[in-house]
Each structure stands twice: as structure tokens, then as C-alpha cells.
Amino acid sequence: KGWSNRRVLSLLRAASGLHSLSLDAAGDVGASLLSQALSQPAARRLASLRISGAGAPRSGCDVPLVDAVQEVLFDLPAELAQLSSLALNSCPALNDALAERLGSLPRLTSLSLAENPQLSQEIVTSLLQRCAGLTEADFSFC
């Protein structure tokens, strides 16, 4: 908390063996950091990714912010296909169409989409069916 995007990105560049990453992506700074962090070479080796607050504005509704985060989330399955654990908790930018794409992550064994009430029961059911390798799932408060 309180770290600049530049400092976080510098640490990501230095951590070539990083296996797990957790980001608070609320607000416009978080959206920018999320996009930049996931484009780093170290991100392609991540086994575990935890993102909270993606698309949550710091105050009021911010449609461009949600759009920017949705672009990043759309590309996530293709860019980070090696993930075995993914948590996208409290992410207002996550919708059913984006969540459906997560079902294409071939190595996924743990998935948490907690505190995303905008997701439908149908998408939760679909993900549980499509992600045959899941051993852990959290859809609380969806």
C-alpha cells in the first residue's frame, strides 16, 4: 500500500523467479498498474495471481476505468495460460462474458471470484463444469 506503480514494476522486473502475485487494482492507478504488471515477462511465469478491486473507482462511477480493466481481463487467459490459482475478488469490471473466458485456463486448480454479485448463477455453474481440474473454488457473495 502506498507504493508507486514505478516501484512495483521495478520489483516485478527484478523478481524473475516470481510464482505468486497479489495486486489491489482499485482506482485508476490500480488499473494502470494491473495492465503494466501483467505485461511484464515475469507475469508469464506466474502460477498464482490474486487481484482485488479491479474496476472499482476510488469514488463514484468511472465507466472508462471499467472499460480499461475489462480489456486487461479479456486478455488474461491467453496471456497467463500457466496459472494454476486465480482470485479476482471484488472486481466490478468482471462480468459474465469475461468470467466465461476463465474456463479456458488449462492448469487452473483454484479459482476465487468471491464478492462479485454481478456474476450470474449460470456463469458460476458453467465455470464449475468447464474447469474440470478445480480442487478449490470460492464463489461466496456472488
N, C-alpha and C positions, 0 to 999 in steps of 0.2 A: 504494500500500500504506500502510495506517495512516490513511487519510483517513476522516473520519466520513461517514455517509450524508448528513447535512445539507450538508456541504461539497460532496460530489459532486453532489447535487441542485441546489444553488445554481449550480454551474458549468454544469450542463445547462440551467438556465433562462436563463443569460446567453449561452449559445452557440447562438443561434437559427439560425446557418448550418451547424451541425454535420452532417457527412456520414458519419462513421465513429465507432463507439463500441466500446470493449473493456471488459468487466467481469469481475472474478473474483467469482463468486457463491457461493463455498463458505461453509458455515455459515449460521446463522440471520440474521446481519447481512446476508450476501450475498443471501439470499432476499428479505428486506425491501427491500434496495436495488434488486434486479432488478425487482420489482413496481413500485416507485415511479419508477424511471428510465424504464421502458418506458411509463409513463402520462403522461410529460411531452410537451407539444406538439412539442418538438424531436425526439423519438424518431420521430414520424410522418414526418419528412423524411429519416431515415437511409437511406443506400444500403448501408452495411456495418455489420454487427453481429457482434461476437465475444464469446461468453460461455463461460467455462470454470468447471468445478466446480459447476454448478447442481445443487443437491440433495445435494452432498457434505457430510456433517456434519463438524464440526471433530473430534469424537471419538465413536465408537460409532454405532449405528443410530438415526436420528431419523425415524420414519415421518411425523409431522406436517410436518416440513421438506420431505420429498419430495413430499407432497401439495400443499403451498403452491407449490412450484416447478412442479409439473405443471399447476396452474391457470394460471400465467403462460404456460407454454409452449403450452398448449392454445389460448390466445387470440392467440398471436404471429402466425400467418399472416393473420388478419383485421385485426389492429391495425397490422401493419407490412408491408402488401402491396407496398410500393415497394422492398423490399430486393432488391439485386442480388447481395449477398455475405453469406453467413451461416455462422458457425462456432459449433457447440455441441460443444465438445471436453471430454472427461472430465466428462460430466454424468450422474451416476447416476439422476437423475429422468427422463431421456429414455428412453421405451420405444417399442416398435414403433408403437403407435397414435398417439402424439404425433409421431413421425418421419414417419409417413404423411401427416399434415396439412401437412407442409412442402412436399409436392409441389404444393400449391395456390398457392404463391408465383409469380405470373406473370412476374416480371422476374428471377428467380434465374439467375445465370450461374456462381456459385461457391458450392459447398457443402462444408463440412467437418464431419464427425461423428466425427472421429478419437478413439480411446481410449474408445469406448463398447461394450465387449464384450457388453453386454446386448442389443444390437440383432441381429436375425436376418439371415441372408444374404438371405432373401426380401424384407425391407424395403429393404435396400440395392439389390437388383435392381429393385424396384418404383420407388424414387426415381430411379434412373438412367433408367428408361423414361418416367416421368411428367414429369421435368424436362428437356424437350427442349432448352431453351436453355443447359444447363450446358456450360461450356467448361473448368471446373476442378472436380475433386471429390477429396476425401480421406476415405477410409473406413478408414484404417490402424488396426490393432488393434481392429477391430470384430468 
